[in-house]
Amino acid sequence: MDAEILARVQFAVTVGFHWLFVLLTLGLAPLVAYMQARHVFGGNPRFERMTRFWGQIYVVNYVLGIATGLVMEFQFGLSWSGLSVFAGNVFGAPLAMETLVAFFAESTFLGLWIFGWGRLPKVVHMLLFWLVTLTAYASAYWILVANGFMHHPVGHEVRGGVAYLTDFSAMLTNPNALYAMWHVVSAALVAGGGFVAGVSAYQFIRRTHEVPFFLSSARAGLALAAPFSIAVAETGFRQIPPLHEAQPMKTAALREVLLPEDRGTDTVAQVQAAMAERLGPGDYAPPGWITGAYDVMMTSAFFIVVISLLGAAFLIRDVLARSRAAALVVVLIVPIPFVAATLGWLVREVGRQPWAVYGELLTSQARSPAGPGTMLASLIGFSTLLGALAITNWCLIARYARRGPRDTDLGTPAAATPEGPVVAVRL
């Protein structure tokens, strides 16, 4: 098998797995922060239990997500040395900032939060998780700054076949990065809110005795999922004008997202001819299957909007807690955002092919000079490790979600509440 194809598959597998962890991390963080704030400022013990329960799931996903991120870094260095040589001077700075934020600041704040239960003042302890949330989103921004350069290279000049940063502010305000950031934030909040609502609905199907607990959780989750399911579509459409300008071939391939005034004019053949004239002979069209991925993504987004709005309606008079049919509908909101986000990532990344840095560095030029055997061995090894991490993550999350809040392990012992005992907890 071709070494370049193997390297691309390896990149898709490692980044794709890591993206699923990141999506849930970004989505759960604001909800846990909100729940803890409600407890600190309102004194309601139910929200403390909610913080412990959902925070425990957050910690599991975060820890294993960090492991998948390390795997991704290894394959990046192994398979894409050409990209590092060409663009390392440009996006080395944002990637370094992401490392400082995610692996140092965010992890430090989270560690203090985990082991600070009962030891730190409540307000300080709450602020720690708000810092965790802020640094998580800052980390996502720095990653998208680097990724945005690959889609729309700005603020640099090429000397001797190497890109050098000349305008850091242009890179930070790259429209491709900023629009993608808002889209990713919206998608993550839908995924996190939908996860919390779906798990709560699952507990109602099981006829849980923790009805007030999971009703409050479902309200918080759907309060995010419902409005941001609409925001995902809106922020997606806002990316079309800058995308059409920066990557005309992608919008030509995705005929459904062309600007109305450009329909029927910029076809794949026309853009191909223009790029061949400007850049030399070559096939500059992305794989045709991304149009199918785009269609499925848009269909999934439609169902997310419908289910989240139905779920919000089911909260009226606590129908969600009393009707198995209503709860079954809301459970569907758990997997669909992850499917849609994965397809969206494929459309974004595969849609820029055959470019690693659009218009400047081909994927074939970005690859390391490793042979097919090395690529295949590393693909099998990384895929096996990522599969094991993903299965471990999903099994632990499913276990905690199924057990409910009575056996939460996160934190320190707390007094019993009218809603039920809080078991001594540990980590």
N, C-alpha and C positions, 0 to 999 in steps of 0.2 A: 504494500500500500504506500502511496505517496507520503513522504515525510511532512510536507506542508499540510496536507489534509489531517494527518494525525496530530500535528501541533495545534491546528485550529480546533479539532474536536476536544483535545485536552484542555485548551483554554475555555471552550464553551462549558465543559463539564465542571471544571474547578470554579470558574466565576459564577456559573449558573447555580451550583449548590450554595456557594457563599451568599449569593444574592437573596436566596430564600430565608436564610438566617437573619440577614440584615433587615429585610422587609419586616419581619416580625419584631425584631429588636426596636426599630424605629417606631413601629405602630403601638407597641405596648408601653414604651417609656412614658409618653405623656399621660396615659391613663393611670399608670401606677403613681406618677407624681401628683395627679389630680386627686386620687383616692387618699393619699397620705395627707395632702393639704386639707381635704375635707375633715379628716380625723383631727389634725392638729388644731385647726381653727374652729371646728364645730364640736369636737369632743365626742362624736358618735363612735362607739366601739365597733360598730359594723364596718366602718370604713378602715379601721385599723386591721381587721381581719381580712378585708378585701385587699389591702396593701400587701399583707403577708402572703396571701394565696397567689395573687397575680404576679407579685414581685418574685416569688419563688420560681414561677414559670419563666419569667424574664431572665433571671440569673442563669437557669439551665441553658436557655437558648443563647444567651450572650457568651457564656464560657465555651460552649461547643462551636459557636460561630467564630470566635477568635481562632480556634484550632483550624477551621476551614480557611480562614484568612491566611494563616501561615502556610498552608498547603498551596494556596493560590500564589503567594509570593515566591515559593520555590519553583513552581512551573514557569512563572514569568521570567525568572532569571535563566532557567534552563532552555526555554524555547524561543525567546524573543530578544536575543542580544543585539540584533540589528536595529530594533526599535530603540533600545537603550542608547546605542551609539548615536543614532540620529537625533532623538528627541530628549535624551536624558538631561541635557542642560536646561531644557524648558520645563518639563513637568517633574523634574527631580524635586524642586522646591515645594509644590503642592503635595506631592507624595510624602515628603519628609514631614510637612505640617500634619498630614493625616496620621502618620505614625506617632508623632508626638501627642496628638489629641486623643487618638483611640487607644494606643498601647500604654500611654503614661497617664495623661490627665483623666480620661474617662475610666480606665481601669482602677486608678487610685481612688477616685471618688466612689466608685461602686464598691470597692473593698472596704472603705470606711463605712459606707452605708450598711453593708452586710453585717459587719462585726460591731457596728455602733448601736444596735438595738439595746435599749435600756442603759446604755453607757454614756450617750451624748444627749444634750438637751434636745427636746422634741423638734424645736424649730431648726436647730442646726442640722439634725438628722434629716429632716424634710428637705432642707436646702441642698444637702448633698445629692439627693436624687434629682432635684431640678438641675443641678450641675451635670449629673450623668446624662440627663435628657438633652441639655444644650450642647454638650460636647459630642454626643452621638450625631446630632444634626450638623454640627460643625465638621465632623469627620466626613459625613456624606457630601458636604459641600466641596471639601478639598478634593475628594475623589472625582467628583463631577467636573471640577475645574480641569483636572488632568485629562479626563475622558473627553471633555468638551473640546480641548485642543486637538485631539485626534479626529474629531468630527469637523471642526471648523478652526484650522490653525490660524491664530492671530498673535500679534505682539511679539514677533520674532523675525529673524532673518537667517538665511542659510548661507554659510561660508564653508567652502571646502567639503560640501556634502554633509555638514553638521548644522543643526538648528541651534541658534543662540537666542536667548530671551532678550528682547529690547524694550518691551513695554509690559511690565507686570500688571498694571492696572487694566490694560486691555484684556489680558488673560483672565483676570478676576471677574471682569464684567462681560465676558464672552456670552452673547445671547444664547448660544447652544447650551452652555452650562447652566445659566440662570433659569431658562424655561424648563430644562430637564429637572432642575432642583425642585421647582414647584410641583412638577408632575410626579416626581418620586415621593415627595412629602405627602401629597394627596393619596397616592397609591398605598403608601405605608400606613397612613391613618385609617384607610378603609380596611386594610388587611388586619391591623391590630384591633380596631373596633369590631370588625366582623368576627374575629377569633373569639373575643370576649363574649360577644352576643351569642355566637354559635355554641360555645361551650356551656353557657348558661342555659340555652335552649335544650341542649342535650341532657342537662341535669333535670330539667322539667319533664322530659320524656321518661326519665328514670324515677319520676315522682319523688324528688328530693324533699327532705324536711327543711332545707335551707332556702325556703322560698323568698323571704325578704332579702337575703344576701344576694341571690342570683338575679332577682328583679332589679336591684340597684346596679348590679354589674351589667345586666343587659341594657339598662337605660344609658349607662355611661358609654358602653360600646356602640350602641346605635346612634347616640348623640354625635359620635364621630363618623361612623360609617355612612349614615344617611346623607348629610350635606357634602361630605368629601367624595362620595361616589359620583356626585354631579361635578364636583371640582376636578376630578380626574379627567373627565371628558373635556371640560372647559380648558384646562391647562394643556391637554393634548392638542386640541385644535389651535391653541395659541403658538404652538411650535411650528405650525405649517409655514408661515411666511419666512422666518429665518432659515428653516430647513430647505425651502424651495430655492432660496438664494445661495446657500452654502453647498447643498448636495442635490443639484437638479436631477441627477440620474435616479436617486431614490424616489423622489416625488413623481418622476416619470414612470417608474415601475409601479408605484402605488397610485394608480390612476384615481382611486376613490378619494384621495386626500389632496389632489391638486387644487390650487386656488381657482375659483369659478372663472375668472377672466383668462386663465391659462389652459382651461380644458381643451383638449384636442390640438394643442399647438406643440407643447414640449413632449413629444413621444420619445420612447426609448431609442428608436432609430435616429431621431434628430439629435438627441443629446449625445448618443454614441458617436455620431459623425463629428459633432463640434468638439468633443473631448479628444477624439483621435487626431483631429487637425491641430489641436493646441498642444497635446501631450505626446503624440506619436501613436503608432499602431498598437492595438490592444483591445481586449474585450473589457469594457468598463461597466457592464451591466451586472447588478447583483443577482443572486439566484432567484429564479422565478417563483419559488415556493413561499417567499416572504409575503406575497399578496394573500396567500391562504392563511398564513399565520396572523396577518393583520385583520382579516375578516373574522377569524375566530376570536381574536382579542376584542374586537369591537362588539361582537355578539356577547361575549362574557361580560363586558362592561355594562351592556344593557341589562343583563340579568342581575348584576350586582346592584344597580340602581333600583330595580323593581323589588328585589328581595329586601334590601335595606329599608326602603320606604314602607313595604308591607310589615316588616318587623317593628318599625316605629309605630305603625297603626295598631299592631297587636298588643302594644304596651297599654293602650287605652283599656281601662277596667281590668287590667291584668290578664287579658285574653291569652297572652303568651304562656303564662304559668298554668292556665287551666285547660288549654286545648293542645292535644298531642299533634294535631294536624298543623297548627300554627307553629309549634316548636320545630316540627320536621322541616318546614319551609325555611326557618331561620338557620337551622343547622347547615343548610346548603351554602350559606355565605362564608363558611370557613375555608373551603378549598378554592372557590372560584377566583378570589383576588390573586392568589398565588399563581394560578394557571394564567390569568390575564397578564400579570406582571412578567412572568417568564416569557410569554409570547411577545410582549412589548420590548423586552430586552433583546430578543432575537431579531425583531424588526429593526431596532436601533443599530445593533452591532453588525449583523449580517448584511443589513441594507447598505452599509457603506463599502462593502467589498467591491472591488479587489484591493481597497486601500487600507493600510494600517493608520496612516495620517492622510486624510483625504486630500487628494490632488498633489501630494508631495512624496509619499513613501508607500510603495506597494507592499502588500502582505508578504509576497515572496521575498522582498528585500529586507523585511523586518525579522525574518525567521533566523534562528541560530543554525550554524552549519552542522547540525546533528543528523545522523542517518535514520532511516526508517526503524531499524531495530531498537535504537535508543528511545525514539519517540514512542514506539509501541510499548516497550517495557515501562516507561514512565507513565504512559496513559493508563495501563493496567494497574500499576501501583497506586497512583493518585486516585483513580476511580474507586479502587477497593477501599482505600483509607477514607475517602469522602463518603462512600456508601455506608461504611461502618459508623462514622460520626453522625450521619443523617438518621440512620436507624436508631442509634442510641438516643439522639435528641427527641425524635418523634415518640419513642417508647416511654421515655421519662415524662415528656409533656402529657402524653395520653394517660399515664399512670396517675400523675398529680391531678389532671382534670377529672378523671374518673373518681378519685378518692374524695375530692371536694375539700372544703376549708377546715374540716375538723382534725385533720392529720397534717397540718402544715409544718414543714421542717425549718422554715426560715425564721431567724430572730431568736429572742430570749423568752423565757416564761412570762406569761401575762395572766392576769386574773380572769376568772370565768365571767362570761357576759350573759345577759338574759337570753341571747340567741343560741347559746350552747357553750360548752367548755372550750377554752383554747389550750390545746395540749402543749406541754413544754416543748420548746422548739430548739433546733440546733442546725448547724451547717458544717 
